[in-house]
Amino acid sequence: MNSNAEKAGPGWVERAPKVELHLHLEGAIPPGALWELIQGHGGDPGVPNREALANRFRYRDFPHFIETWVWKNGFLRTYDDFRLVGEAVARDLAAQQIVYAEAFFSPADFFRHGLETQRIAEALREGLSRCSETTVALIGDLVRDFGPERAMRTLRELHEARDRGVIGIGLGGSEKPFPAAPFAPVFEEARRLGFRTTAHAGEADGPESVRQAIEALHVDRIGHGVRAAEDRTLVALLAERKIPLEVCPTSNVSTGIVPSWEEHPVCSLIDAGVPVTINTDDPKMFGVSLAEEYGRLQETFSLPDESIVKRIEEAIDASWASASTKASLLSRLRTYLDEEEV
């Protein structure tokens, strides 16, 4: 990397080609598209205008965030809604110079509307494909709240949607009341089917949740994982096994998982040798972009540009893209850095 890092303009991160690995499509719906969905389904008396809609996305705690998530998803009722979301999110990512993303979608949340997993995946892919400036691979979130039996059925349905770019599975939802260990057979079957795996852990629950994801589920990556910092032996295990964390700082602060940016353990995890990637989680629900995550990280912890570049490189390396795609992404990043003299 160019030695003149201190000369880089403040907008270099915004312009840089970036990669995101922990992004929920349902939480990334741009406000205009969400407003269109709400109006298309008869509106909501609680959100008479866009200002009121923005006010819905302020949270008392993590359970309140989940409550808001469920409310918002109530306006995704048809396959056309998912086509709209796919296109809107892809265009928003492209505008941010996020050139590759691995994004979650949660089909089990929409069975109440009679929607099928395979057709949701198909609709999302149709929408995503309308924007050629970014590549979005799909991760099916099995949603732990519905239990292991439903998760196994969802997994098999996702397997039938592999040709729609579904490359992995995740385990989101209410972490503390639904621990990871009972889902071990589901994740074993997922590996047999050729899926890559991740699980939300160490977000709303403590280090033991992360340990279960590692030892019971044998995941490739950990979603969030920040509460691993409470257990030094667990941090050492993550570093030794080079298990990447999908860290989402603004999300953690917004939901009260971490009291403040200044108290976030992201840098202690990096310093311990854990592979750390930076992500937005639900960017439109938290009012943040990926470039803003990097900027706040740099500002709060006085990190040099080299450290931010390293996080982008970690995201490329930790992605589930093919070796050739990874090489292309890394080459594109380095070409940009050389041209910008970062």
Buried (B, 14 or more C-beta within 10 A) or exposed (E): BBEEBEEBEEEBBBBBBBBBBBBBBBBBBBBEBBBBBBEBBEEBEEBEEEEEBEEBBEBEEBEEBBEBBEEBBBBBBBBEBBBBBBBBBBBBBBEBBBBBBBBBBBBBBBBEBEBBBBBBBBBBBBBBBEBEEBBBBBBBBBBBBBBBEBBBBBBBBBBEBBEBBBBBBBBBBBBEEBBBBBBBEBBBBBBEEEBBBBBBBBBBBBBBBBBBBBEBBEBBBBBBBBBBBBBEEBBBBBBEEEBBBBBBBBBBBBBBBBEEBEEBBBBEBBEBEBBBBBBBBBBBBBBBBBBBBBBBBBEBBEBEBEBBBBBBBBBBBBBBBEEEBBEBBBEBBBEBBEEBBB
